Amino acid sequence: MEKTNYKRSYRTGIEENILAILESTEAKDTRDTNDDRIAFIEAVRAASFIPENRTAPTYKMHEVVFHNLMVGKSLELIMSSYQLLIELNKHFPRMHVSKSSSTDSHELIIFNEDWLPFVPSSEIVCSERQAAGGNSIGPLDYSGFTLLIQELLDEAVNGRNFQAIDTKYLRNMLLLQYLVNVLEGDFLPRKIVYEETSNWNLLRESLLNMLLGSRRINYKVLMKDCLSILSGLCQVLAGINKDHECSENSVTKPSEDCYPALAFALLDAEKSTGVAIQKLLTMILELDTSKKNADMLGHTTRADGVRTPLMEIIVDALNYERDIASPFLQVFSEPKWKLEIIVQYFSKYITKVRTRRSNGPIDDATFDGILKYFSNSINLKNFLKKISTEIVQLLLAHAFQAHLSISSQYIEGDVDSKENVGNSSLVQICKDIICTFKSLSAIEENIEILPIAKEALFAAATILAMSNS
């Protein structure tokens, strides 16, 4: 009883200090104010993680820590707030999946009273924020997520200011990473149970689905901005140098006047931001697939609305904005979806260039189907009338890399099936990829093989040599 009372009084003491933190929000940002906020962060950490005091943080505690991340200007306050929010998500998840011992099925356990950094994007919420001058404490509405992505796009693509006093870029990157972490923690448990039950309501009510379906965001623009950010971070994510394919201007080096700590934090945050955006895109692709399956089963309604699948947006972006194709494929590392994107890209143009003289129907919905189609030199030559040899090389090389990754995961038991790969053996795929590049060289006499294509050909030749030994 005494221990329980101590915990209650300890938490009460922290919450009494919250009011002082909130009152100082509009005050001038001073060293004392910053120290008070950092002290508050440490108090919440102690209350949440020290064994004798361990207790879940209240909504108010979460709210103030989140606000510190959004408005913090010192590197220490920003990093401390972000790290605490991630740790709280990990140790006090909003939901989890429980496995039944009797039925061997999963059940979703949701704690509705827990903190969320998102609020429904209603006119009431927006008007309240506008009345408060846009600086009110509390969660973001969905339109705020769009504004965050737009600001990151301006910094990542158009160049950023590495001044020591300007920590806004770092703050925005960490904020996005935290929000994606929350979306992931909400979506993945629902996805696990949905795959067993086909209960579309589980995914319909996910934060991700509500975000994408909000009328206050431009979904297509949001997705294109995410692709542009990912491509803009190419050099940092791929760890490449000046001589690589990506433009040297895509990442600006820190100036001599930049504090080393801030410069290091920015570079590390850019890498993590790229990973976060990949997670976001992957979740959306998974959500689109689940929605399509639910629609086929008749589980969706008119209330679900109609949204362009992200796959179509990506394929169109790679087609009409081909300068982002190379950096995007370099940094998008999830092999299953990377291969699917490339297969869909090829399939789209194979349908356009197919003629009556083509040799019968083909299975162009898989990677080996694409390679079989290109084994006919006439098909390949017709295809090259629409797509340049450089793009074809790039797509084939990345598809082959993704295929190798999926095959490796399949052998190790990390994936259940080789979807979008086809039924051909690895040896046959290697033969087909080499054959396709030979045909390319025969059609384009002055072709210059790209470095990544040379790597793919070397890997294919090595696999064939090992198989024959």
Order of alpha helices (4+ residues) and beta strands (2+ residues): alpha-alpha-alpha-alpha-beta-beta-beta-alpha-beta-alpha-alpha-alpha-alpha-alpha-alpha-alpha-alpha-alpha-alpha-alpha-alpha-alpha-alpha-alpha
